[in-house]
């Protein structure tokens, strides 16, 4: 889990084990602002899968942050799917 703190609040990107179990072939990441889920992004395409009134700034910020670490997030997702992370 990666945690980012900004001047307007606390943001968090996380992968949910339930998402991994339900859709192992569809990697996604959740975006939280001050503890509230405000969006879910497709890890491969960065498309928005769920939008809970994200601002344009939120979307740009999340996509940029996810994009910087996209390979690591995808690798972690695959590790969970293959069971490596559960060992």
N, C-alpha and C positions, 0 to 999 in steps of 0.2 A: 504494500500500500504506500502510495506516495502522498505526502501532505505538503500543501503549499499555503503559506500565510500571506495575505495581502493587507493593504491598509483599510479595506472596506469589510473585511471579514475573513473567514477561514474557508478555504476550498480544499476538497479532497477528491482524488480519483481512486476508484477501487474496483476490483473484479469480485463479483459475487459468486460464491460456490454454487448457489442454486441456479444461476444463469449458466454456469459451466455444465452442471448436470442436465439441465433441460435442453440446452442447445450447444452441445460441444463443438459443432461445426460452424457456429456463428459467434466468433469472439466479439465481446462487447465490454465496454467499461462504463461505469457509473460515475457521474459528476455530481458532487454534493457542494452546497454553499451553506455555511453555518449549520451543518447537520441535516439539511433538507435536500432530498433528491430533486435536482432540477433538470437533469438530462441523462440520457444514455446514448452512447456513440458506438457505432460499428468500428471495431479495431482495424479492420482491413481497409475500409473506404473512408472512414471518419464521418460517414453520413449520420445524421441524427435519427435515432430509433425512437426516442421518447423526449418530448420537450414540455417541461412544466414551467412555461413562461420565462424561458431564458432570454436575457437581453442579447443584442448583437455582440456586445463586448464579451459576455459569458461564452458565447459560441466561439468567437475568434480566439479567446484565451484558451478554452478547452482544446480546440483543434490544434492550436500551436503547441501546447504542452504535450498533448498525446502524440502528435507528430514527431516531436523531438525524441521520444522514447518508444515509438511504435514497435520497433523490432524487439525490444526488451519485453514490452507488454505481450506481444504475440508469442514470444518464447515462453513466458511465464504461463500464459493460457494453455499452451500445448503441454507444458510440464504437468499442469493440473489434470488435463484430459488424459494423459498417458499414465498418470498415477505417481510420477516422480516426486511431486511436491507432497504427496500424502505419506511417503515412506518415512 
